[in-house]
Amino acid sequence: MMLVTTPTGQIGGRLLDLLLDEPETAGRLRVIARDPARLTLRARERAEVFRGSHSDPGLLAEAAAGADQVFWLVPPAPGAESVEGHFRAFADALCRVIGDQGVRRVVGVSTLGRKTAVDAGQISASLAMDESIAATGVHYRALCPPFLMENLLGQAPLIHDHGVFHLANDGGRVLRTCATRDIAATAARLLLDPSWTGQEDVPLVGPDALTPEGMAEVMSEVLGRPVRMRPVALDDFRRALLDHGAGEAWAQGVVDMVRAQDEQGFYGAGVPSTPDTAPTGFGQWCEEVLSPAVRG
């Protein structure tokens, strides 16, 4: 039996669909969802649904009872008082279940940057969570993408109205990318394959080595209109996060994360592409995902 967390998210939702497409191999499915109404009808009919957060040790223990595999993703929490504490609460709940209930295998969403990222906000917290999970001895695959293309989707109205998008990353530095569809597909492949054991990172790096300014050029080509990347100073970015409801700790963590991405290079030009796990190019993603969102 498999337990899927974040089943209504961009990654978890697509993963759940892929697992539902393979009922004989996937077997019984359980999901933990804060809002089960957001699940598809097919998911509600075929998966056992537990309402709540997978940071709740009691709920997680109930949902994981009898499960031998878990898909694990920690959702963002802009109001968290501590970035490290947020990830630690989720990690502690999972580690307790692994120890008490005999979960055999975990596929978790993490990030590039292991052994290189320092003081990198949410990235450092995610990597620390991996170490806690691995310390239990469970068979573990940490899915490690760089910058997610879908991070740009929220700016579709701005691109539509003004032909610009904002990023706090250095516009002239390569920022490697990955599409969430590729993360979901890789997670599904691992969960449906009973043969793997041990603990490994699985990099997911798309085929493009684009700077944010280069991304704007690709957007312009796909959309058939000029699009510019407008840089945002880190101090201004932090204020914008606070203005949109993030707490001090979360906003500072995001700023530290962006600074580390620029200065430490773990999402940069030296990172090799991984076509087996992340085949989607940025242009393809713009055509299939961003363009429909911009055009409405």
C-alpha positions as CSV (number, residue, x, y, z in Angstrom):
1,M,0.0,0.0,0.0
2,M,1.1,3.5,-0.8
3,L,0.5,6.7,1.1
4,V,0.6,10.0,-0.9
5,T,1.0,13.4,0.8
6,T,0.1,16.7,-0.8
7,P,-2.3,15.0,-3.3
8,T,-3.9,18.2,-4.5
9,G,-0.6,20.0,-5.2
10,Q,1.2,20.4,-8.5
11,I,3.5,17.5,-7.9
12,G,1.4,15.3,-5.6
13,G,-1.8,15.7,-7.7
14,R,-0.1,14.7,-10.9
15,L,1.6,11.8,-9.1
16,L,-1.7,10.6,-7.8
17,D,-3.1,10.6,-11.3
18,L,-0.2,8.5,-12.6
19,L,-0.6,6.0,-9.8
20,L,-4.4,5.8,-10.4
21,D,-3.6,4.9,-14.0
22,E,-1.7,1.8,-12.8
23,P,-4.1,0.2,-10.3
24,E,-2.7,-3.3,-10.5
25,T,0.9,-2.2,-9.8
26,A,0.1,0.6,-7.4
27,G,-2.3,-1.4,-5.3
28,R,-4.2,0.3,-2.4
29,L,-3.7,4.0,-2.2
30,R,-4.1,6.4,0.8
31,V,-3.8,10.2,0.7
32,I,-3.6,12.9,3.4
33,A,-5.3,16.1,2.2
34,R,-6.1,19.3,4.1
35,D,-9.0,19.9,1.8
36,P,-10.4,16.6,0.3
37,A,-12.9,18.5,-1.8
38,R,-10.0,19.6,-4.0
39,L,-9.3,15.9,-4.9
40,T,-10.6,14.7,-8.3
41,L,-13.7,12.5,-8.2
42,R,-11.6,9.5,-9.3
43,A,-9.2,10.1,-6.4
44,R,-12.0,10.3,-3.9
45,E,-13.6,7.1,-5.2
46,R,-10.4,5.0,-5.4
47,A,-8.1,6.3,-2.7
48,E,-8.7,6.2,1.1
49,V,-8.7,9.8,2.2
50,F,-7.4,11.2,5.5
51,R,-8.2,14.8,6.2
52,G,-5.6,17.0,7.8
53,S,-1.9,17.7,7.8
54,H,0.9,15.1,7.5
55,S,2.8,17.0,10.2
56,D,0.2,15.7,12.7
57,P,1.9,12.6,14.2
58,G,-1.3,11.0,15.1
59,L,-3.0,11.4,11.8
60,L,0.2,10.4,9.9
61,A,0.4,7.2,12.0
62,E,-3.2,6.4,11.3
63,A,-2.8,7.0,7.6
64,A,0.5,5.1,7.4
65,A,-0.7,2.0,9.2
66,G,0.0,-0.9,6.9
67,A,1.6,1.3,4.2
68,D,5.0,0.1,2.9
69,Q,5.7,3.1,0.7
70,V,5.3,6.9,1.3
71,F,5.5,9.8,-1.1
72,W,6.7,12.8,1.0
73,L,6.6,16.5,0.3
74,V,6.7,19.3,2.8
75,P,4.4,22.1,1.8
76,P,5.4,25.7,2.2
77,A,4.2,27.6,5.3
78,P,4.8,31.3,4.9
79,G,3.5,32.0,8.4
80,A,5.9,29.5,10.1
81,E,7.8,31.0,13.1
82,S,10.9,29.0,12.0
83,V,11.9,27.6,8.7
84,E,13.9,24.9,10.3
85,G,11.2,24.1,12.8
86,H,8.6,23.8,10.0
87,F,10.7,21.1,8.2
88,R,11.7,19.5,11.4
89,A,8.1,19.0,12.6
90,F,7.3,17.1,9.3
91,A,10.5,15.1,9.5
92,D,10.0,14.1,13.1
93,A,6.4,12.9,12.3
94,L,7.7,10.8,9.4
95,C,10.7,9.4,11.2
96,R,8.4,8.3,14.1
97,V,6.1,6.5,11.7
98,I,9.1,4.8,9.9
99,G,10.4,3.5,13.3
100,D,7.0,2.5,14.7
101,Q,5.1,1.2,11.7
102,G,7.7,-0.3,9.5
103,V,7.4,1.8,6.4
104,R,10.0,0.3,4.0
105,R,10.5,2.9,1.3
106,V,10.1,6.7,1.0
107,V,10.3,8.9,-2.1
108,G,10.7,12.5,-1.0
109,V,10.9,15.8,-2.8
110,S,14.1,17.7,-1.8
111,T,16.5,19.9,-3.8
112,L,19.9,20.2,-5.3
113,G,22.6,21.6,-3.0
114,R,23.7,18.7,-0.8
115,K,27.2,19.3,0.6
116,T,27.3,22.7,-1.1
117,A,24.4,24.8,0.1
118,V,25.2,26.8,3.2
119,D,22.8,29.1,5.0
120,A,20.4,28.6,2.2
121,G,17.1,29.1,4.0
122,Q,14.4,26.6,2.9
123,I,17.0,24.6,0.9
124,S,19.2,24.0,3.9
125,A,16.1,23.0,5.9
126,S,15.0,20.5,3.3
127,L,18.4,19.0,3.1
128,A,18.5,18.6,6.9
129,M,15.2,16.8,6.7
130,D,16.7,14.3,4.2
131,E,19.4,13.5,6.7
132,S,16.9,12.9,9.4
133,I,14.9,10.5,7.1
134,A,18.0,8.7,6.0
135,A,19.2,8.2,9.6
136,T,16.2,5.9,10.2
137,G,17.7,3.4,7.7
138,V,14.6,3.4,5.5
139,H,15.1,2.9,1.8
140,Y,15.0,6.5,0.5
141,R,15.1,8.4,-2.8
142,A,15.4,12.1,-2.5
143,L,14.2,13.9,-5.7
144,C,16.5,16.8,-6.2
145,P,15.4,19.5,-8.7
146,P,16.7,23.0,-9.1
147,F,14.4,26.0,-9.7
148,L,10.8,24.9,-10.6
149,M,9.4,26.3,-13.8
150,E,6.0,26.5,-12.1
151,N,7.4,29.1,-9.8
152,L,6.8,31.5,-12.7
153,L,3.1,30.6,-13.2
154,G,1.9,33.0,-10.5
155,Q,3.2,35.9,-12.7
156,A,1.1,34.9,-15.7
157,P,-1.2,37.9,-15.2
158,L,1.8,40.3,-15.0
159,I,3.2,38.8,-18.2
160,H,-0.2,39.1,-19.9
161,D,-0.8,42.7,-18.8
162,H,2.7,44.2,-18.9
163,G,5.1,41.8,-20.7
164,V,7.3,41.4,-17.6
165,F,8.1,39.0,-14.8
166,H,10.1,39.6,-11.7
167,L,12.8,37.6,-10.1
168,A,15.2,38.3,-7.3
169,N,17.8,35.9,-8.9
170,D,20.7,37.4,-10.9
171,G,19.4,37.9,-14.4
172,G,22.7,37.1,-15.9
173,R,23.5,33.9,-14.1
174,V,22.4,30.5,-15.3
175,L,19.5,29.2,-13.2
176,R,18.8,25.5,-14.0
177,T,15.2,24.5,-14.1
178,C,12.8,21.5,-13.8
179,A,9.1,21.0,-14.6
180,T,6.9,19.6,-11.8
181,R,5.5,17.1,-14.3
182,D,9.0,15.5,-14.4
183,I,9.2,15.2,-10.6
184,A,5.8,13.5,-10.5
185,A,6.8,11.1,-13.3
186,T,10.0,10.2,-11.6
187,A,8.2,9.7,-8.3
188,A,5.7,7.4,-9.9
189,R,8.4,5.4,-11.6
190,L,10.1,4.8,-8.3
191,L,7.0,4.0,-6.4
192,L,5.9,1.5,-9.0
193,D,9.3,-0.2,-9.1
194,P,9.7,-2.6,-6.2
195,S,13.4,-3.4,-7.0
196,W,15.3,-0.5,-5.6
197,T,16.8,-0.3,-2.2
198,G,19.3,1.9,-0.3
199,Q,19.5,5.6,-0.1
200,E,20.3,7.9,-3.1
201,D,19.7,11.4,-4.4
202,V,17.9,11.6,-7.8
203,P,18.8,14.8,-9.6
204,L,16.2,16.3,-11.9
205,V,17.8,19.0,-14.1
206,G,16.1,20.1,-17.3
207,P,18.0,20.4,-20.6
208,D,18.3,24.2,-20.7
209,A,21.1,26.3,-19.2
210,L,19.2,29.6,-19.3
211,T,19.7,32.7,-17.3
212,P,16.5,34.5,-16.2
213,E,17.1,36.9,-19.1
214,G,17.4,34.0,-21.4
215,M,14.1,32.7,-20.0
216,A,12.5,36.0,-21.0
217,E,13.8,35.5,-24.6
218,V,12.2,32.0,-24.8
219,M,8.9,33.4,-23.4
220,S,9.0,36.1,-26.0
221,E,9.5,33.6,-28.8
222,V,6.7,31.3,-27.6
223,L,4.2,34.0,-26.8
224,G,4.9,36.0,-29.9
225,R,5.4,39.3,-28.0
226,P,8.2,40.9,-26.0
227,V,8.7,39.7,-22.4
228,R,11.3,41.1,-20.1
229,M,12.8,39.9,-16.9
230,R,12.7,42.7,-14.3
231,P,15.2,42.1,-11.5
232,V,14.2,42.7,-7.9
233,A,16.7,43.7,-5.2
234,L,16.7,41.2,-2.3
235,D,15.6,43.9,0.3
236,D,12.7,44.8,-2.0
237,F,11.9,41.1,-2.4
238,R,11.8,40.6,1.3
239,R,9.5,43.5,1.8
240,A,7.2,42.2,-0.9
241,L,7.0,38.8,0.8
242,L,6.1,40.4,4.1
243,D,3.5,42.6,2.4
244,H,1.9,39.5,0.9
245,G,1.6,37.8,4.3
246,A,4.8,35.9,4.9
247,G,6.3,36.0,8.4
248,E,9.7,37.4,9.2
249,A,11.3,33.9,9.4
250,W,9.9,32.6,6.1
251,A,10.7,35.8,4.2
252,Q,14.3,35.8,5.4
253,G,14.6,32.2,4.5
254,V,13.5,32.8,1.0
255,V,16.0,35.7,0.7
256,D,18.8,33.5,2.0
257,M,17.8,30.8,-0.4
258,V,17.9,33.1,-3.5
259,R,21.2,34.6,-2.4
260,A,22.7,31.1,-2.0
261,Q,21.4,30.1,-5.4
262,D,23.2,33.0,-7.0
263,E,26.4,32.9,-5.0
264,Q,27.0,29.1,-4.4
265,G,26.2,27.8,-7.8
266,F,24.3,24.6,-6.9
267,Y,21.5,25.6,-9.4
268,G,24.0,27.0,-11.9
269,A,25.8,26.4,-15.1
270,G,28.0,23.6,-13.7
271,V,25.1,21.4,-12.9
272,P,24.6,18.7,-15.6
273,S,21.3,18.0,-17.2
274,T,19.5,14.7,-16.4
275,P,17.5,13.8,-19.5
276,D,16.2,10.5,-18.0
277,T,14.5,12.2,-15.1
278,A,13.9,15.8,-16.4
279,P,13.3,15.8,-20.2
280,T,11.0,18.8,-20.3
281,G,12.7,21.9,-21.8
282,F,11.8,25.4,-20.9
283,G,10.4,26.2,-24.3
284,Q,8.1,23.1,-24.3
285,W,6.9,24.1,-20.8
286,C,6.2,27.6,-22.0
287,E,4.2,26.3,-24.9
288,E,2.2,23.8,-22.9
289,V,1.8,25.4,-19.5
290,L,2.7,29.0,-19.4
291,S,1.2,30.1,-22.7
292,P,-2.3,28.8,-21.8
293,A,-2.1,30.5,-18.4
294,V,-1.0,33.8,-19.9
295,R,-3.6,33.8,-22.6
296,G,-6.3,32.8,-20.1
